[in-house]
Amino acid sequence: MTKKLSIGFIGTRGIPNRYGGYEAAVEQLAPRLVSAGHNVTVYCSKRMKYGYTTWKGVKLVHKFDPEDSMGPAGQFLYDLLCNISSYRRKHDVIIHMGYTSDSVWHFMWDRNSKHIINVDGLEWKRSKYSSLVQRFLKIAEKWAVLRSDLIIADSPGIKKHISKTYNASSEYIAYGVEIPNDFDDSELEAYNILPYKYDLIIARMVPENNIEMAIESKTWSTDAFPLVIIGNENQYFHNLRNRYQANGKIMFFGPNYNRKILDSIRYYSRYYIHGHSVGGTNPSLLEAMAAQCRILAHDNIFNRSVLLGGGEYFSSSRQLSEILSDNESIIISDQQINKNIDVLKEKFTWDKICSLYEKAFYKV
């Protein structure tokens, strides 16, 4: 009989998800692992506490998180407290979702547990960080690779980077996605947009997601469709809005975590613009594919390894502007959209991804 495991997730703000990609993944994985018979704990920020101590059978342990008062430095303290708390629960496996503020504590990890790290994207390439922080993140990435029992690479590009840079092996496990089949155009009313008469970005508001490149493309294009931008309201978001909101083509909206609404907004867009450039298998790209979007993606190895021939690619504002201005051609066919759905069903269902994680746990 296969041993059932005690599994801990460290490195997210917690579940239910109200934040980002890591949280979305754990929200899907943790309950499935519980259903498979495992004992699963997710370490959560007290800032994200919704009154739960368990959720869908998953134990939730809330720890002090001073990010609001300390900024990003608060994440180091939060991760330290989560790692200390993990000692008392004697996990067989601890999954670290990311390394930016966690691998610095590698010397304090519970060595009675096996440690698996999902390294996500190339964090040290993110332009939001200063050169000093970028240098630190390269060191943190090295600690993660050398001190973990297994590295999870969520894209072939990340797996290649780990092999080339550190001569180390890693396990390729992507993110998953649920494929919706219920879309409602009445959800567009709150955004004052009409079906198939707007282009769309749903993304974390950071420079490496090329939000401003897409905005410039829209301002240069000759089409009249607005560009709808939905994202977290940080300083970068406010700077862009202050700079471009006078242009009637650019519409800024804050975050929305209602999956049904977001899927409908995706489905009824003319084009979905995916500008992410340094991540791995980005969940928002999978969600756009699942919602049958006509996707225009930034041309890089991470996006190409997922989207393949299921969309069109751009590498500059001018190139994207030309695509947006062409109202005569069918840039992306129904056949490409159907192929995207087939790819998702074959490779990216959450049940399949969870099974791969479970195999990785037993591997270590």
C-alpha positions in Angstrom: 0.0 0.0 0.0 1.3 3.4 -1.0 2.1 5.6 2.0 -0.1 8.7 2.4 2.0 11.8 3.0 2.0 14.9 5.2 2.5 17.8 2.7 3.1 21.4 3.5 2.9 24.4 1.1 5.0 27.4 1.9 5.5 30.6 -0.2 2.0 31.8 -1.0 -0.3 34.3 0.6 -2.7 31.4 1.2 -6.0 30.1 0.0 -8.7 30.7 -1.1 -6.9 32.7 -3.7 -7.2 36.5 -3.7 -3.8 37.2 -5.0 -2.0 35.5 -7.9 -0.7 32.5 -9.8 1.0 30.6 -7.0 -2.2 30.9 -4.9 -4.4 29.8 -7.8 -2.2 26.7 -8.2 -2.3 25.7 -4.6 -6.0 26.4 -4.5 -6.4 23.6 -7.1 -3.6 21.2 -5.9 -4.2 21.1 -2.2 -7.8 19.9 -2.1 -7.0 17.3 -4.8 -4.2 16.0 -2.7 -6.5 15.8 0.3 -9.0 13.8 -1.9 -6.1 11.4 -2.7 -5.8 10.7 1.0 -2.9 13.0 1.9 -2.6 15.3 5.0 -2.2 18.8 3.5 -1.3 22.1 5.2 -1.1 25.5 3.5 0.8 28.2 5.3 -1.2 31.5 4.9 -0.7 35.2 5.5 -2.8 36.6 8.4 -3.5 39.5 6.0 -5.5 37.1 3.8 -7.4 35.4 6.7 -11.1 34.8 5.8 -12.1 33.0 9.0 -11.2 29.5 7.9 -8.9 27.1 9.7 -9.6 24.4 7.2 -10.8 24.8 3.6 -12.0 21.8 1.5 -10.2 19.5 3.9 -6.9 21.5 3.8 -5.5 22.7 7.1 -4.7 26.5 7.0 -2.0 27.8 9.3 -2.0 31.7 9.4 1.3 33.4 10.2 2.2 37.1 10.8 2.9 38.9 7.6 4.2 42.5 7.9 4.4 43.2 4.1 1.9 46.1 4.5 4.2 48.0 6.9 7.6 46.7 5.8 7.1 46.3 2.1 8.7 43.4 0.3 11.2 42.9 3.2 8.2 41.7 5.2 8.0 38.6 3.1 11.3 37.4 4.5 9.9 37.4 8.0 6.7 35.8 6.9 8.6 33.0 5.1 10.8 32.5 8.2 7.8 32.1 10.5 6.2 29.7 8.1 9.3 27.5 8.0 9.6 27.6 11.8 6.0 26.6 12.1 6.5 23.7 9.7 8.9 22.0 12.2 6.0 21.1 14.6 4.0 19.4 11.9 6.6 16.9 10.7 5.8 17.1 7.0 7.1 14.4 4.7 7.3 16.9 1.9 7.4 20.7 1.9 6.7 22.5 -1.4 8.2 26.0 -1.6 6.3 28.1 -4.1 9.1 30.3 -5.2 12.4 31.2 -3.7 12.7 35.0 -3.7 12.3 35.4 0.1 12.4 31.8 1.1 15.7 30.2 0.0 17.6 32.6 2.2 16.4 30.5 5.1 17.6 27.2 3.5 19.9 26.6 6.5 16.8 26.6 8.8 14.6 24.2 6.7 13.4 21.1 8.5 15.8 18.5 7.2 13.5 15.7 8.4 11.3 16.8 5.5 12.1 16.6 1.7 12.0 20.1 0.1 10.6 20.7 -3.4 10.9 24.2 -4.9 8.8 25.5 -7.8 11.1 28.2 -9.1 8.5 29.8 -11.4 10.1 32.4 -13.7 13.5 34.1 -13.9 12.9 36.4 -11.0 16.2 38.2 -11.4 15.1 39.4 -14.8 12.2 41.3 -13.5 12.6 45.0 -14.2 10.8 46.1 -11.1 13.8 45.1 -9.1 17.0 47.2 -8.7 20.3 45.9 -9.9 21.3 45.1 -6.3 18.1 43.0 -5.7 18.5 41.3 -9.1 22.0 40.2 -8.0 20.6 38.9 -4.7 17.9 37.0 -6.6 20.5 35.2 -8.7 22.1 34.0 -5.5 18.7 33.0 -4.0 18.0 31.0 -7.2 21.3 29.2 -6.7 20.5 28.4 -3.1 17.1 27.1 -4.2 18.7 24.8 -6.8 21.5 23.5 -4.6 19.6 23.1 -1.3 16.4 21.5 -2.5 15.7 17.8 -3.0 13.9 18.5 -6.2 13.3 21.6 -8.5 10.0 22.0 -10.3 10.4 23.9 -13.6 7.0 25.1 -14.9 8.2 25.5 -18.5 10.7 23.9 -20.8 12.5 27.2 -20.9 13.0 27.2 -17.1 14.1 23.6 -17.2 16.7 24.4 -19.8 18.0 27.4 -17.8 18.4 25.2 -14.6 20.3 22.6 -16.6 22.6 25.1 -18.4 23.3 27.4 -15.5 23.7 24.9 -12.7 24.2 21.5 -14.5 21.2 20.3 -12.4 18.2 18.3 -13.2 14.6 19.5 -12.7 11.1 18.1 -13.1 8.9 19.8 -15.7 5.4 20.3 -14.3 3.3 23.2 -15.7 0.3 24.9 -14.2 -3.1 23.6 -14.9 -6.4 25.1 -16.0 -10.1 24.5 -15.8 -11.9 24.8 -19.2 -15.1 26.8 -18.8 -18.2 26.3 -21.0 -20.6 28.9 -19.7 -20.1 32.5 -20.9 -22.5 35.4 -20.3 -22.3 38.6 -22.3 -24.3 40.5 -19.6 -21.1 40.4 -17.5 -19.7 43.1 -19.9 -22.3 45.7 -18.9 -20.4 46.7 -15.7 -17.3 47.4 -17.9 -19.4 49.3 -20.5 -18.0 47.2 -23.4 -19.7 45.3 -26.2 -19.0 41.7 -27.4 -16.1 41.4 -29.8 -15.5 45.1 -29.9 -12.7 45.5 -27.4 -9.2 44.1 -26.8 -8.2 42.8 -23.4 -5.3 42.5 -20.9 -5.7 40.8 -17.6 -2.3 40.8 -15.8 -0.3 41.6 -12.8 0.8 45.2 -13.2 4.6 45.0 -13.6 6.8 46.3 -16.4 7.9 42.9 -17.7 4.3 42.1 -18.6 4.7 44.8 -21.3 1.5 46.6 -20.4 2.9 49.9 -21.7 4.0 48.3 -25.0 0.4 47.2 -25.6 -1.0 50.6 -24.6 1.4 52.3 -27.1 0.3 49.8 -29.8 -3.3 50.7 -29.2 -2.7 54.4 -29.3 -0.9 54.0 -32.6 -3.4 51.7 -34.2 -6.1 52.8 -36.6 -8.9 50.7 -35.1 -11.5 52.2 -32.8 -11.8 49.3 -30.3 -10.8 50.1 -26.7 -8.1 48.3 -24.8 -9.5 47.0 -21.5 -6.9 46.6 -18.8 -7.8 44.6 -15.6 -5.1 44.3 -13.0 -3.9 45.0 -9.4 -3.8 48.7 -8.5 -0.2 49.2 -7.5 2.0 52.2 -8.3 2.8 51.0 -11.8 -0.9 50.7 -12.5 -1.6 54.3 -11.2 1.3 55.7 -13.2 0.0 54.2 -16.4 -3.5 55.3 -15.7 -2.4 58.9 -15.0 -0.4 58.9 -18.3 -2.9 57.3 -20.6 -6.4 57.6 -19.2 -7.1 60.7 -21.3 -7.0 58.6 -24.3 -10.5 57.3 -24.9 -9.1 54.0 -26.3 -7.5 52.9 -23.0 -9.8 51.7 -20.1 -8.3 50.9 -16.7 -10.1 48.6 -14.2 -9.0 47.2 -10.8 -8.7 43.5 -10.1 -11.5 41.0 -10.3 -11.2 37.5 -8.8 -14.6 36.2 -10.0 -13.6 33.5 -12.4 -17.0 33.3 -14.2 -16.9 37.0 -14.9 -13.3 37.0 -16.1 -14.0 34.0 -18.4 -16.9 35.9 -20.0 -14.8 39.0 -20.4 -12.1 36.9 -22.0 -14.4 35.0 -24.3 -16.1 38.1 -25.8 -12.9 40.0 -26.5 -11.7 40.6 -30.0 -8.0 39.9 -29.0 -6.4 38.9 -25.7 -3.0 40.5 -25.4 -0.5 38.4 -23.4 2.7 40.4 -22.8 4.4 38.3 -20.1 8.1 38.0 -20.9 10.0 36.4 -18.0 7.7 33.8 -16.4 7.2 30.2 -17.1 3.9 28.6 -17.9 1.8 31.7 -16.9 -1.7 30.8 -15.6 -3.3 33.8 -17.3 -2.2 32.4 -20.7 -3.7 29.1 -20.0 -6.9 30.8 -18.8 -7.1 32.8 -22.0 -6.6 29.6 -24.1 -9.3 27.9 -22.1 -11.8 30.8 -22.6 -11.2 30.4 -26.4 -9.5 33.8 -26.8 -7.8 35.0 -30.0 -4.4 35.4 -28.4 -1.6 37.9 -29.3 1.4 36.9 -27.3 4.8 38.4 -26.7 7.4 36.4 -28.6 9.5 34.4 -26.2 10.3 30.8 -25.3 7.9 30.7 -22.4 4.8 31.7 -24.4 5.8 29.7 -27.5 6.2 26.5 -25.5 2.6 26.7 -24.4 0.7 28.5 -27.2 2.7 26.9 -30.0 0.7 27.7 -33.2 -2.5 28.6 -31.4 -2.1 32.4 -31.6 0.1 35.2 -33.1 3.2 36.7 -31.7 4.6 40.2 -31.4 7.9 41.6 -30.2 7.4 45.4 -30.6 4.8 48.0 -30.2 4.8 48.7 -34.0 4.3 45.0 -34.8 1.4 44.7 -32.4 -0.1 47.9 -33.7 -0.2 46.6 -37.2 -2.1 43.5 -36.1 -4.6 45.6 -34.1 -5.1 47.9 -37.1 -6.0 45.0 -39.5 -9.8 44.7 -39.3 -10.1 42.8 -42.5 -8.1 39.6 -41.9 -9.0 36.7 -39.6 -5.7 36.7 -37.8 -6.4 33.7 -35.6 -8.7 30.9 -36.9 -11.4 28.8 -35.1 -9.1 25.9 -35.9 -6.3 27.4 -33.9 -8.7 28.0 -31.0 -9.9 24.4 -31.1 -6.3 23.2 -31.1 -5.6 25.2 -28.0 -8.5 23.5 -26.2 -7.1 20.1 -27.3 -3.7 21.0 -26.0 -5.2 22.0 -22.6 -7.1 18.8 -22.3 -4.1 16.7 -23.2 -1.4 18.5 -21.0 -2.8 21.1 -18.6 -5.8 19.7 -16.7 -5.4 20.1 -12.9 -6.0 16.4 -12.4 -3.0 15.6 -14.6 -0.9 18.3 -13.0 -1.8 17.1 -9.5 -0.9 13.5 -10.5 2.6 14.7 -11.7 3.1 16.6 -8.4 2.2 13.4 -6.4 4.7 11.4 -8.4 7.3 14.0 -7.7 6.6 13.7 -3.9 7.1 9.9 -4.0 10.2 10.4 -6.2 12.0 12.3 -3.3 
